[in-house]
Amino acid sequence: MLPPDTIPVPRHTSQADYRTGDLKLGRIAVLADLRRYLQVPFDCLVKCVGAMPSQQDLQRIRHNLTESKILADDESGLQWTDFTPPATSKGSEENAFKPLGRIIAEILAEVPNSGVSFLANPNGTPLSQRNNTSRPDGYLVLSNKKTEPKIHWFDIAVPFEFKKGRDVESLRDDEEKIIWSLHNIMREDPLRRFAFGITIEDTQLRLWLSNRALLAVTEPINFFGNIDGVISLFYALGFASKSSAVKELGWDPTVERIRDGEVFQYKFTIGDEVFTTTRELATYGADSMVGRGTRVYEAKDAEGKKVAVKDSWREAVRQSEGEILKNILASCEAKLQPGELADAKRHFVGVRLCQDVAIDHTRDETPMVAEEHNYTWVSIDLNATLSTKRHLSSKGDVPDSGQLSALFSTQLGIIAHKIPRRVHTRTVFHDVGVALKDVTSLAHNLTCLSGALMALYYLHKAGWVHRDFSVGNAIWVEGVGKLGDFEYAKEIDSDTSNDVRTGTMHFMAVEVESQEYLFSPRHAHHQHQPSFRMNFLHDIESIWWAFTWILFYHTDTKTANADHSFDAHAQLKEYHSAFPGTVGQTSRLQFFLRTGKLQTKLENLLSKTCFNVCSHIIPDFAHALQDGYEKAEAKFPTLTLDDALLNDMHTKAATYLNDAQRRAGGIELYSLSNLLKQKRARTGDETSLPPKNQGKKARYA
């Protein structure tokens, strides 16, 4: 029996709460995505930082610190001269931890050519490309940037959070803030492969590590009882900063940041070639701390040829996207006619180059931070009330709404207990176009969707399923709709399965969301349920959801500009019901199943112009899909997924889209959120932009 398919897990950092810019809601979303962190012995993680001091070095540093009166050595042993346990201090938290700055500075001074300096209680909020207004209690900053009038998050090597107390609230507050700081470093800076952080609660110090595979933290050490451990940590951080590239502290020496007017661009070295970015295409994949961290840019090679560059972290057990697409094309060559093969290549994005990133001639991958018997997974309590203590912030911070996210009811899926590994990889594509989500012509939008459907047809005929279709990976390229993002594509009879993957919730088939077959005969419900696996019907249903999304998230510009009774709020409310952004919402299933009510909603909510395009097509398309599922599951638990059903369903889907495309004429689309002039980000959606930003990805906090 084939294993079950990968469980899809929604990303809360792609939902509305995160995109409001509200720090509290943003932190909740980040914690919900993480769900857990790894706790390891202190020595395990410190070794990941860099070179540890030898016993001879430790003896020398202790002597020098004693000479400079940082340490005192008396009958009770070594102790810090001016730094006392913060909980005993009657002064402010800032004053209690003030002596820490001199301790760290003196230890870093023991490292020749150390490239970082410590700043405590900085007065200014670091500059941010993402409008992040939080600021840590302190940080190690690149020494050559220390005297800048304003420190940028790009230049923060290690953020710190301090608390005088060690109670549960203090621990939780520090954890939430250091996680947010590490999250911001990783989402903000394309140069960062990983980042360290430090929290101190009274006498207890913990070291944190964030990379694309996991978040890890050490068991605490006593800052006053383990002086050698403290010296070793800051010595290792200083030693790791010695190289000009600062790669041991997480910076990527194969990427260079350059300023282009008011924005930053990047030079990616891939193999022997250099590609210079010209604009972002999609960077929201980097918002999730753990995962692929995907960023996609339009770029030019040395000859000025336009390409798309994709930077991501795949699971070590998965093939690269380039390898997967190569295997898909090999299956197409074996199973398609020559004319079909040529058309398939026309509708698949073309890969020019795909390589794993190498740092000092070694493949860049996340480290194994502990042996199997030497770590513990700690679950994050999402039901705990987040601390009321806010990040230090500057004027202009988005005020907290006080709302709690609806994500607490979200199904979180299966959590793996092995330490995951990820490999840093880059792919260069020949095709550069506009994602379907950013195409404002309705006719072009539907033609692009039809092209992606054609690509899926060839993919399915060759024995594969895509498993992650969305309006972000259908690309409009010079009048042709192409399909991209093959990282989760899998052969239908593949016997491989992975623990967890993220899914694009808006476009996920209802069976995939529920992880069970919903259309089998009633008498079969009591039979043994086979492992759930995605099939071609699920990919086609994703096309239906994309088609529906286009019509429900937009109206036509003529209606948008007219002064009449069109109720954008009512349409947007129904949009939220159909696209709630979380798993397990019955409104989404009912929206798909009840085609009669759907027809009524289309008539009552859409503008007359948009309704004339889709009229009966969306309900008929949904009904045809339901019929297809019933045919496939009629002999349940055996599934009948033969060529006849595949061809029939693709023919029907193509007919529906072509019919709508013929009706679209010159209609231009306008997003409802833009129409309503809401200051908050587009609710529940990372995929749409106002027409004036066509082809670009907006930045959000």
C-alpha positions as CSV (number, residue, x, y, z in Angstrom):
1,M,0.0,0.0,0.0
2,L,1.3,3.5,-0.9
3,P,2.0,5.8,2.1
4,P,-0.3,8.7,2.8
5,D,0.4,12.0,1.1
6,T,2.1,14.9,2.9
7,I,-0.1,16.7,5.3
8,P,-0.7,20.3,4.2
9,V,-0.4,22.9,6.9
10,P,-1.5,26.5,6.5
11,R,0.9,29.4,7.0
12,H,-0.5,31.9,9.5
13,T,2.1,34.5,8.3
14,S,0.1,34.6,5.0
15,Q,-3.1,35.6,6.8
16,A,-4.7,38.9,7.6
17,D,-3.6,39.2,11.3
18,Y,0.1,39.0,10.4
19,R,-0.3,41.6,7.6
20,T,-2.0,44.3,9.6
21,G,1.4,45.4,11.0
22,D,0.1,44.9,14.5
23,L,3.0,43.5,16.5
24,K,0.9,41.4,18.8
25,L,-1.1,39.8,16.1
26,G,2.1,39.3,14.1
27,R,3.8,37.6,16.9
28,I,0.8,35.2,17.4
29,A,1.0,34.3,13.7
30,V,4.7,33.6,13.9
31,L,4.3,31.4,17.0
32,A,1.4,29.5,15.4
33,D,3.5,28.8,12.3
34,L,6.4,27.5,14.5
35,R,4.3,25.4,16.9
36,R,7.4,24.2,18.7
37,Y,11.1,24.8,19.2
38,L,14.1,22.5,19.9
39,Q,15.8,22.6,23.3
40,V,19.4,21.4,23.4
41,P,22.3,21.4,25.8
42,F,24.2,24.7,25.9
43,D,27.5,23.2,24.6
44,C,25.8,21.7,21.5
45,L,24.6,25.1,20.2
46,V,27.6,27.1,21.2
47,K,29.7,24.8,19.0
48,C,27.5,25.8,16.1
49,V,28.6,29.4,16.6
50,G,32.3,29.0,15.8
51,A,35.7,28.3,17.3
52,M,35.6,27.8,21.1
53,P,38.5,29.1,23.2
54,S,41.1,26.6,24.3
55,Q,41.8,26.1,28.0
56,Q,44.9,28.2,27.5
57,D,42.8,30.9,25.9
58,L,40.3,30.7,28.7
59,Q,43.0,31.1,31.3
60,R,44.4,34.1,29.5
61,I,41.0,35.8,29.1
62,R,40.2,35.2,32.8
63,H,43.5,36.8,33.7
64,N,43.0,39.8,31.5
65,L,39.4,40.3,32.7
66,T,40.7,40.2,36.3
67,E,43.4,42.8,35.4
68,S,40.8,45.1,33.9
69,K,38.6,44.6,37.0
70,I,35.7,42.9,35.0
71,L,36.3,39.8,37.1
72,A,37.3,39.6,40.8
73,D,39.0,36.5,42.2
74,D,38.6,36.0,45.9
75,E,38.1,33.2,48.3
76,S,34.6,32.5,46.9
77,G,36.0,32.2,43.4
78,L,35.5,34.2,40.2
79,Q,32.7,36.7,40.1
80,W,31.7,39.7,38.0
81,T,32.9,42.9,39.7
82,D,30.1,45.3,38.8
83,F,27.3,43.0,37.6
84,T,25.1,41.5,40.3
85,P,22.0,39.3,39.9
86,P,19.5,41.6,38.2
87,A,16.6,40.4,40.4
88,T,18.3,41.9,43.4
89,S,18.6,45.3,41.9
90,K,16.3,48.0,43.0
91,G,16.9,50.0,39.9
92,S,15.4,49.9,36.5
93,E,15.9,46.9,34.2
94,E,18.1,49.1,32.0
95,N,20.4,50.0,34.9
96,A,20.4,46.4,36.2
97,F,21.9,45.1,32.9
98,K,24.1,48.1,32.1
99,P,27.3,46.5,33.4
100,L,26.7,43.7,30.9
101,G,27.9,45.9,28.0
102,R,31.4,46.3,29.4
103,I,31.7,42.6,30.1
104,I,30.8,41.7,26.5
105,A,33.0,44.4,25.1
106,E,36.0,43.2,27.1
107,I,35.5,39.6,26.0
108,L,35.1,40.6,22.4
109,A,38.3,42.6,22.7
110,E,40.2,39.3,23.4
111,V,39.4,38.2,19.8
112,P,41.7,39.8,17.3
113,N,39.8,41.5,14.5
114,S,36.4,40.9,16.0
115,G,33.8,42.3,13.6
116,V,30.9,42.9,16.1
117,S,30.2,45.4,18.9
118,F,27.6,45.4,21.6
119,L,24.9,48.1,22.0
120,A,22.6,48.0,24.9
121,N,19.2,49.8,25.2
122,P,19.6,51.5,21.8
123,N,17.6,54.8,21.6
124,G,16.6,54.4,18.0
125,T,14.4,51.8,16.3
126,P,16.4,50.0,13.7
127,L,15.7,50.9,10.1
128,S,13.5,48.3,8.4
129,Q,12.4,47.5,4.9
130,R,9.3,45.9,6.3
131,N,8.2,48.8,8.5
132,N,9.0,46.8,11.6
133,T,9.1,49.2,14.6
134,S,10.1,46.8,17.4
135,R,13.6,47.1,18.8
136,P,15.5,44.6,20.9
137,D,16.9,45.4,24.4
138,G,20.4,45.2,22.9
139,Y,22.3,43.6,20.0
140,L,25.6,42.7,18.6
141,V,26.0,44.9,15.5
142,L,28.6,44.9,12.7
143,S,31.4,47.0,14.0
144,N,31.7,49.0,10.8
145,K,28.1,50.1,11.2
146,K,28.2,50.9,14.9
147,T,28.7,54.7,14.4
148,E,25.9,55.0,11.7
149,P,23.2,57.5,12.7
150,K,20.6,54.8,12.3
151,I,21.3,51.0,12.6
152,H,19.5,48.8,10.0
153,W,18.1,45.4,10.8
154,F,20.5,44.3,8.0
155,D,23.4,45.0,10.4
156,I,22.2,43.3,13.5
157,A,24.2,40.2,14.1
158,V,22.6,38.9,17.4
159,P,19.6,40.5,19.1
160,F,19.2,40.4,22.9
161,E,16.3,40.5,25.3
162,F,16.6,41.0,29.1
163,K,14.4,40.6,32.1
164,K,15.1,41.1,35.8
165,G,12.8,38.3,36.8
166,R,12.6,34.6,36.0
167,D,8.8,34.1,36.4
168,V,6.7,32.5,33.7
169,E,5.6,35.9,32.3
170,S,9.2,37.2,32.0
171,L,10.3,34.0,30.2
172,R,7.3,34.1,27.8
173,D,7.8,37.8,27.1
174,D,11.5,37.3,26.3
175,E,10.7,34.3,24.1
176,E,8.1,36.1,22.1
177,K,10.3,39.1,21.5
178,I,13.5,37.2,20.6
179,I,11.5,35.0,18.3
180,W,10.0,38.0,16.6
181,S,13.5,39.6,16.3
182,L,15.0,36.5,14.7
183,H,11.9,36.2,12.5
184,N,12.4,39.8,11.3
185,I,16.1,39.3,10.5
186,M,15.3,36.2,8.5
187,R,12.4,37.7,6.6
188,E,14.0,41.1,6.0
189,D,17.4,40.2,4.8
190,P,18.1,37.9,1.7
191,L,21.7,37.7,2.9
192,R,20.9,35.9,6.1
193,R,21.0,32.1,6.1
194,F,20.5,31.8,9.9
195,A,20.7,34.1,13.0
196,F,21.5,33.7,16.7
197,G,19.8,35.5,19.6
198,I,20.3,35.7,23.3
199,T,17.9,36.0,26.2
200,I,18.8,36.6,29.9
201,E,16.3,36.3,32.7
202,D,17.9,37.4,36.0
203,T,20.9,35.0,36.2
204,Q,19.8,32.6,33.4
205,L,21.2,32.9,29.9
206,R,19.9,31.1,26.8
207,L,21.3,31.0,23.3
208,W,18.8,30.8,20.3
209,L,19.3,29.7,16.7
210,S,16.9,30.4,13.9
211,N,17.3,28.8,10.5
212,R,15.0,27.5,7.8
213,A,14.7,24.0,9.4
214,L,14.0,24.9,13.0
215,L,14.2,27.2,15.9
216,A,16.5,26.0,18.7
217,V,17.3,27.2,22.2
218,T,19.8,26.0,24.8
219,E,19.1,24.9,28.3
220,P,19.9,27.9,30.4
221,I,23.3,28.5,32.0
222,N,23.9,30.6,35.1
223,F,25.6,33.8,34.0
224,F,27.2,34.1,37.5
225,G,27.9,30.4,38.1
226,N,29.2,29.4,34.7
227,I,31.6,32.2,33.9
228,D,33.7,30.1,31.5
229,G,30.5,29.3,29.6
230,V,29.8,33.0,29.3
231,I,33.3,33.8,28.1
232,S,33.2,30.9,25.6
233,L,29.9,32.1,24.1
234,F,31.0,35.7,23.5
235,Y,34.5,34.6,22.4
236,A,32.9,32.3,19.9
237,L,30.6,35.0,18.6
238,G,33.5,37.4,18.2
239,F,35.6,34.7,16.5
240,A,32.7,34.0,14.1
241,S,32.6,37.7,13.1
242,K,36.3,37.8,12.0
243,S,35.8,37.2,8.3
244,S,34.7,40.1,6.1
245,A,31.7,38.0,5.0
246,V,30.7,37.2,8.6
247,K,29.4,33.9,7.2
248,E,29.7,32.1,10.5
249,L,27.1,34.5,11.9
250,G,24.7,33.7,9.1
251,W,25.5,36.1,6.3
252,D,25.7,34.7,2.8
253,P,29.0,35.5,1.0
254,T,27.4,34.5,-2.4
255,V,25.0,37.4,-2.3
256,E,25.9,41.1,-2.4
257,R,23.5,43.9,-1.5
258,I,23.6,47.1,-3.6
259,R,21.6,50.3,-3.3
260,D,19.6,51.3,-6.3
261,G,18.2,54.7,-5.5
262,E,15.7,54.3,-2.7
263,V,15.6,50.5,-2.9
264,F,18.1,47.6,-2.5
265,Q,19.0,45.1,-5.2
266,Y,21.0,41.9,-4.9
267,K,23.8,40.2,-6.9
268,F,23.4,36.4,-6.7
269,T,26.4,34.3,-7.6
270,I,25.2,30.9,-8.9
271,G,28.0,28.7,-10.2
272,D,30.2,30.9,-12.4
273,E,27.4,33.4,-13.2
274,V,26.2,36.5,-11.5
275,F,22.6,37.7,-11.7
276,T,21.6,41.1,-10.5
277,T,18.0,41.6,-9.4
278,T,15.8,44.3,-10.8
279,R,12.6,43.8,-8.7
280,E,10.9,41.4,-6.4
281,L,8.5,39.0,-7.8
282,A,7.5,37.1,-4.7
283,T,9.2,37.2,-1.3
284,Y,6.3,36.4,1.1
285,G,7.7,32.8,1.4
286,A,10.4,34.2,3.6
287,D,7.8,35.3,6.2
288,S,7.5,31.9,7.7
289,M,10.5,31.2,10.0
290,V,10.6,27.5,9.2
291,G,10.1,26.3,5.7
292,R,11.4,26.9,2.2
293,G,11.9,30.7,2.8
294,T,11.4,31.2,-0.9
295,R,12.3,34.5,-2.5
296,V,11.8,35.1,-6.3
297,Y,13.3,38.0,-8.2
298,E,13.4,39.3,-11.7
299,A,17.1,39.7,-12.6
300,K,19.5,40.1,-15.4
301,D,22.6,38.1,-16.3
302,A,26.0,39.6,-17.2
303,E,24.8,40.1,-20.8
304,G,21.6,41.8,-19.7
305,K,19.2,38.9,-20.5
306,K,16.2,38.9,-18.2
307,V,15.6,35.9,-16.0
308,A,13.9,34.9,-12.8
309,V,16.0,33.9,-9.8
310,K,14.5,31.7,-7.0
311,D,16.3,31.3,-3.7
312,S,14.9,28.7,-1.4
313,W,15.6,25.9,1.2
314,R,14.3,22.5,0.2
315,E,14.0,19.5,2.6
316,A,17.2,17.5,2.4
317,V,15.2,14.4,1.4
318,R,13.5,16.1,-1.6
319,Q,14.9,16.7,-5.0
320,S,15.5,20.2,-6.2
321,E,12.9,21.8,-8.4
322,G,15.2,21.6,-11.4
323,E,15.6,17.9,-10.8
324,I,11.9,17.4,-10.4
325,L,11.1,19.3,-13.6
326,K,13.7,17.3,-15.5
327,N,12.0,14.1,-14.3
328,I,8.6,15.4,-15.3
329,L,9.9,16.2,-18.8
330,A,11.4,12.7,-19.0
331,S,8.0,11.2,-18.2
332,C,6.4,13.5,-20.8
333,E,8.8,12.3,-23.4
334,A,7.9,8.7,-22.6
335,K,4.1,9.2,-22.5
336,L,3.2,12.1,-24.8
337,Q,3.0,12.5,-28.5
338,P,5.7,14.7,-30.1
339,G,3.2,17.6,-30.6
340,E,2.0,17.3,-27.0
341,L,5.5,17.3,-25.7
342,A,6.3,20.5,-27.5
343,D,3.2,22.1,-26.1
344,A,4.0,20.9,-22.6
345,K,7.4,22.5,-22.8
346,R,5.6,25.7,-24.0
347,H,3.4,25.7,-20.9
348,F,6.0,24.7,-18.3
349,V,8.4,27.4,-17.0
350,G,11.9,26.7,-18.4
351,V,14.9,26.1,-16.1
352,R,18.1,27.6,-17.1
353,L,20.2,26.7,-14.1
354,C,19.7,24.9,-10.8
355,Q,22.4,24.5,-8.2
356,D,22.8,24.0,-4.5
357,V,24.5,27.0,-2.8
358,A,28.1,26.3,-1.7
359,I,29.9,28.1,1.1
360,D,33.6,27.6,1.0
361,H,33.1,24.7,-1.4
362,T,30.7,23.0,1.0
363,R,27.0,22.5,0.4
364,D,25.0,25.0,2.4
365,E,22.6,23.2,4.7
366,T,21.1,23.5,8.1
367,P,23.3,21.9,10.8
368,M,22.5,19.0,13.0
369,V,22.5,20.8,16.3
370,A,22.2,17.8,18.7
371,E,22.4,14.0,18.8
372,E,19.2,12.1,18.8
373,H,19.2,11.4,22.5
374,N,20.2,14.9,23.4
375,Y,17.3,17.2,22.6
376,T,13.7,17.9,23.5
377,W,10.9,19.4,21.4
378,V,9.0,22.1,23.3
379,S,5.5,22.9,22.2
380,I,4.4,26.5,22.0
381,D,1.3,27.2,24.1
382,L,-0.9,29.1,21.6
383,N,-3.7,29.4,24.2
384,A,-1.5,31.3,26.6
385,T,-2.3,35.0,26.8
386,L,0.5,36.9,25.1
387,S,2.3,39.3,27.4
388,T,0.9,42.8,27.6
389,K,4.4,44.2,27.6
390,R,5.1,45.6,24.1
391,H,8.3,45.8,22.2
392,L,10.0,49.1,22.6
393,S,8.8,51.0,19.7
394,S,9.2,54.4,18.0
395,K,6.6,57.0,17.0
396,G,4.5,55.8,14.2
397,D,4.1,52.2,15.4
398,V,0.8,50.6,14.3
399,P,-1.2,50.4,17.6
400,D,-2.2,47.0,18.9
401,S,-5.7,46.1,18.1
402,G,-6.2,43.9,21.2
403,Q,-7.7,41.2,19.0
404,L,-6.8,37.6,19.3
405,S,-6.3,35.8,16.0
406,A,-8.9,33.2,14.9
407,L,-6.0,30.8,14.3
408,F,-6.4,29.1,17.6
409,S,-9.1,26.9,16.1
410,T,-6.9,25.9,13.2
411,Q,-5.9,22.3,12.7
412,L,-2.1,22.1,13.0
413,G,-1.5,18.8,11.3
414,I,1.1,16.2,12.2
415,I,4.3,17.3,13.9
416,A,7.4,15.4,13.2
417,H,9.8,14.6,16.0
418,K,13.0,14.2,14.0
419,I,15.4,17.1,13.5
420,P,14.7,18.3,10.0
421,R,17.5,19.3,7.5
422,R,17.2,21.7,4.7
423,V,19.5,22.5,1.7
424,H,20.0,25.9,0.3
425,T,19.3,25.9,-3.5
426,R,18.9,28.5,-6.3
427,T,17.1,28.1,-9.6
428,V,17.3,30.4,-12.6
429,F,14.3,30.4,-15.0
430,H,14.2,31.5,-18.6
431,D,10.6,32.7,-18.2
432,V,9.9,36.1,-16.5
433,G,6.3,37.3,-16.6
434,V,3.5,38.4,-14.3
435,A,1.9,36.1,-11.8
436,L,-1.8,35.5,-12.5
437,K,-2.6,37.2,-9.2
438,D,-1.2,40.4,-10.6
439,V,-2.8,40.4,-14.1
440,T,-5.5,43.0,-14.2
441,S,-7.1,42.2,-17.6
442,L,-9.8,39.6,-16.9
443,A,-9.4,38.1,-20.4
444,H,-5.7,37.7,-19.9
445,N,-6.3,36.4,-16.4
446,L,-8.5,33.6,-17.7
447,T,-6.2,32.9,-20.7
448,C,-3.3,32.5,-18.2
449,L,-5.4,30.2,-16.1
450,S,-6.3,28.1,-19.2
451,G,-2.6,27.8,-20.0
452,A,-1.8,26.6,-16.5
453,L,-4.7,24.1,-16.9
454,M,-3.1,22.9,-20.1
455,A,0.2,22.4,-18.3
456,L,-1.6,20.4,-15.6
457,Y,-3.2,18.2,-18.3
458,Y,0.2,17.2,-19.7
459,L,1.6,16.8,-16.2
460,H,-1.3,14.5,-15.3
461,K,-1.1,12.6,-18.5
462,A,2.6,11.9,-17.8
463,G,1.6,10.5,-14.4
464,W,2.3,13.4,-12.1
465,V,0.3,15.7,-9.8
466,H,1.3,19.3,-9.0
467,R,-0.1,19.4,-5.4
468,D,0.4,23.1,-4.8
469,F,-1.4,25.1,-7.5
470,S,-2.2,28.8,-6.7
471,V,-2.6,32.1,-8.5
472,G,1.1,32.8,-7.6
473,N,2.5,30.0,-9.7
474,A,0.5,30.5,-12.9
475,I,2.6,32.9,-14.9
476,W,1.6,35.2,-17.8
477,V,4.6,35.3,-20.2
478,E,4.2,37.1,-23.5
479,G,0.7,36.0,-24.0
480,V,1.1,32.4,-22.8
481,G,0.0,31.0,-19.5
482,K,2.7,28.9,-17.9
483,L,2.9,26.7,-14.8
484,G,5.7,27.0,-12.2
485,D,6.6,26.0,-8.7
486,F,7.1,22.2,-9.1
487,E,8.8,21.7,-5.7
488,Y,5.9,19.6,-4.4
489,A,5.1,17.8,-7.6
490,K,5.0,14.0,-7.3
491,E,4.4,11.0,-9.4
492,I,1.0,9.6,-8.8
493,D,2.3,6.2,-7.8
494,S,5.3,7.6,-5.8
495,D,6.0,5.7,-2.6
496,T,7.6,8.7,-0.9
497,S,6.0,10.8,1.8
498,N,7.2,13.6,4.0
499,D,6.1,14.7,7.4
500,V,4.7,18.2,6.9
501,R,4.4,20.8,4.1
502,T,2.7,24.1,3.8
503,G,-0.2,24.5,1.5
504,T,-1.8,27.5,-0.3
505,M,-5.1,27.4,1.6
506,H,-7.2,29.5,-0.8
507,F,-6.8,27.0,-3.6
508,M,-6.6,23.7,-1.8
509,A,-9.2,21.1,-2.8
510,V,-11.7,20.3,-0.1
511,E,-10.6,16.7,0.1
512,V,-7.0,17.7,0.6
513,E,-8.0,20.1,3.3
514,S,-9.9,17.4,5.2
515,Q,-7.4,14.6,4.2
516,E,-10.2,12.2,3.4
517,Y,-12.3,11.1,0.5
518,L,-15.6,12.9,0.7
519,F,-17.6,11.6,-2.3
520,S,-17.6,7.8,-1.8
521,P,-21.0,6.0,-1.6
522,R,-22.6,6.2,1.8
523,H,-22.4,2.4,2.3
524,A,-18.6,2.6,1.9
525,H,-18.2,5.0,4.9
526,H,-17.9,2.1,7.3
527,Q,-15.2,0.4,5.3
528,H,-11.5,0.7,5.9
529,Q,-10.3,4.1,4.8
530,P,-7.2,3.9,2.6
531,S,-4.4,6.4,3.0
532,F,-5.3,9.7,1.5
533,R,-3.4,10.7,-1.6
534,M,-3.8,13.6,-4.0
535,N,-4.8,12.9,-7.5
536,F,-5.4,14.9,-10.7
537,L,-9.0,15.9,-9.7
538,H,-7.5,17.9,-6.8
539,D,-5.3,19.9,-9.1
540,I,-8.3,20.6,-11.3
541,E,-10.3,21.7,-8.3
542,S,-7.5,24.2,-7.4
543,I,-8.1,25.7,-10.9
544,W,-11.7,26.1,-10.0
545,W,-10.8,27.9,-6.7
546,A,-8.5,30.2,-8.6
547,F,-11.2,31.0,-11.1
548,T,-13.6,31.7,-8.3
549,W,-11.1,33.8,-6.4
550,I,-10.6,36.0,-9.4
551,L,-14.3,36.9,-9.5
552,F,-14.9,37.2,-5.8
553,Y,-11.9,39.2,-4.8
554,H,-12.3,41.7,-7.6
555,T,-14.9,43.8,-9.4
556,D,-14.6,45.5,-12.8
557,T,-13.1,49.0,-12.9
558,K,-16.3,50.4,-14.5
559,T,-18.3,49.3,-11.4
560,A,-15.5,50.4,-9.1
561,N,-15.5,53.9,-10.5
562,A,-19.2,54.3,-10.7
563,D,-21.4,55.9,-8.0
564,H,-24.1,53.3,-7.5
565,S,-25.4,50.7,-5.1
566,F,-22.7,48.0,-5.7
567,D,-22.1,46.5,-2.3
568,A,-18.4,45.8,-2.1
569,H,-18.6,44.9,1.6
570,A,-21.2,42.2,1.0
571,Q,-19.0,40.6,-1.7
572,L,-15.9,40.8,0.5
573,K,-17.8,39.2,3.3
574,E,-18.7,36.2,1.0
575,Y,-15.1,36.1,-0.1
576,H,-14.0,35.6,3.5
577,S,-16.5,32.8,3.8
578,A,-15.2,31.0,0.7
579,F,-11.5,31.8,1.4
580,P,-11.2,31.8,5.2
581,G,-7.5,31.1,5.1
582,T,-7.7,28.4,7.9
583,V,-8.2,24.7,7.8
584,G,-11.5,23.1,8.9
585,Q,-13.9,26.0,8.2
586,T,-17.2,24.4,7.0
587,S,-18.1,27.5,5.1
588,R,-15.6,26.7,2.5
589,L,-16.8,23.1,1.9
590,Q,-20.5,24.3,1.7
591,F,-19.5,27.1,-0.7
592,F,-18.1,24.4,-3.0
593,L,-20.9,21.8,-2.6
594,R,-24.0,23.9,-2.7
595,T,-24.0,25.0,-6.3
596,G,-27.6,26.3,-6.2
597,K,-26.8,28.7,-3.5
598,L,-23.6,29.6,-5.2
599,Q,-25.5,30.6,-8.3
600,T,-27.7,32.9,-6.2
601,K,-24.6,34.4,-4.5
602,L,-23.1,35.2,-7.9
603,E,-26.3,36.9,-9.1
604,N,-26.7,38.9,-5.9
605,L,-23.1,39.9,-5.1
606,L,-21.1,40.3,-8.3
607,S,-21.4,43.3,-10.5
608,K,-23.5,42.8,-13.5
609,T,-20.4,43.0,-15.7
610,C,-18.6,40.3,-13.8
611,F,-21.7,38.1,-13.4
612,N,-22.2,38.1,-17.2
613,V,-18.7,36.6,-17.6
614,C,-19.2,33.7,-15.1
615,S,-23.0,33.4,-14.7
616,H,-23.7,29.6,-14.6
617,I,-20.1,28.6,-15.3
618,I,-18.7,28.6,-11.8
619,P,-21.5,26.5,-10.4
620,D,-21.5,24.1,-13.4
621,F,-17.7,23.7,-13.0
622,A,-18.1,22.8,-9.3
623,H,-20.9,20.4,-10.1
624,A,-18.8,18.7,-12.8
625,L,-16.0,18.3,-10.3
626,Q,-18.3,16.7,-7.8
627,D,-19.5,14.3,-10.5
628,G,-15.9,13.5,-11.2
629,Y,-15.1,12.7,-7.6
630,E,-18.2,10.5,-7.4
631,K,-17.1,8.5,-10.5
632,A,-13.6,8.1,-9.1
633,E,-14.8,7.0,-5.7
634,A,-17.8,4.9,-6.8
635,K,-16.0,1.6,-6.1
636,F,-14.4,2.9,-2.9
637,P,-12.0,2.0,-1.3
638,T,-10.7,1.4,-4.9
639,L,-10.3,4.6,-6.8
640,T,-11.0,4.7,-10.5
641,L,-8.6,7.4,-11.9
642,D,-8.4,6.2,-15.5
643,D,-7.5,8.1,-18.7
644,A,-11.2,8.4,-19.6
645,L,-12.0,10.4,-16.5
646,L,-8.8,12.5,-16.8
647,N,-9.6,13.5,-20.4
648,D,-13.2,14.1,-19.6
649,M,-12.5,16.4,-16.6
650,H,-9.8,18.3,-18.4
651,T,-12.0,18.8,-21.4
652,K,-14.9,20.1,-19.2
653,A,-12.6,22.4,-17.2
654,A,-11.0,23.9,-20.4
655,T,-14.5,24.4,-21.9
656,Y,-15.6,26.4,-18.8
657,L,-12.6,28.6,-18.8
658,N,-12.7,29.2,-22.6
659,D,-16.4,30.1,-22.4
660,A,-15.6,32.7,-19.6
661,Q,-12.6,34.0,-21.5
662,R,-14.8,34.7,-24.6
663,R,-17.2,36.7,-22.5
664,A,-14.5,38.7,-20.7
665,G,-13.9,41.2,-23.5
666,G,-11.9,44.2,-22.3
667,I,-12.9,44.1,-18.6
668,E,-10.2,45.3,-16.2
669,L,-10.2,44.1,-12.6
670,Y,-10.0,46.1,-9.4
671,S,-9.5,44.5,-6.0
672,L,-12.2,45.0,-3.4
673,S,-9.8,45.9,-0.7
674,N,-8.3,48.7,-2.8
675,L,-11.8,49.8,-3.7
676,L,-12.8,50.1,0.0
677,K,-9.6,52.0,0.7
678,Q,-8.8,50.0,3.8
679,K,-5.6,50.9,5.5
680,R,-5.1,47.3,6.7
681,A,-3.5,44.7,4.4
682,R,-5.9,42.6,2.2
683,T,-7.8,40.3,4.5
684,G,-6.8,36.7,4.4
685,D,-4.8,37.1,1.3
686,E,-1.2,37.4,0.2
687,T,-1.9,37.2,-3.4
688,S,-3.6,40.3,-4.8
689,L,-2.3,43.8,-5.6
690,P,-4.0,47.0,-6.7
691,P,-3.6,47.4,-10.5
692,K,-1.1,50.2,-10.2
693,N,1.4,47.7,-8.7
694,Q,0.9,45.1,-11.3
695,G,3.6,42.4,-11.1
696,K,5.1,43.6,-7.9
697,K,4.8,42.2,-4.3
698,A,4.0,44.8,-1.7
699,R,5.8,44.9,1.6
700,Y,4.0,44.5,4.8
701,A,5.0,44.5,8.4
